[in-house]
Amino acid sequence: MAILRFHVVPNAKQNKMTGEHGLAIKIKLHAPALEGKANTALRAFLAEELKISEQRIRLIRGQKSREKLIRIEGLSEEEGRCLLTKA
């Protein structure tokens, strides 16, 4: 099980990974930060990038913050970070 940190920038022109922000992976999302839309978009984006089901992705902390802590079932932290940062 991977637990990864993300720094989310809502209201971007497109959904994309933009590198790292400290220890977090920085992601720009098109969705606004209203009524959980950015959180839903983040789960969908991660599921698409990792080619896994959204049900395997859980938001642990950061429901109303740009700093998110996400648990991803079935991957190690190293695998998750490597797949997402393409390193």
Phi, psi and omega in degrees: 000127179263137171238113186239150177262141178228144172248115186255133176246105180281171177062032178276168180291328180208163177278124177196155175275134184239016178113218183238153179229092188068236178270356184263157173270128183268129180229132174261133181237142178290331184293147176283162179271055181234135173051035176077009182295321179292323178295317178295317179295323179297313179300316180296318180297314180296319179299318180293314181296320183271352181058048177228171179285145177299333181294342179274359183246123181234135174275114182273315184213146175105030181305324182239030182228159174285335179272117184242146172242119187241136174255130179239115181286141173089001177230149172276164178300320180296315179298313181299312180296320181295314180296321184281327181263356178057035181267000000 
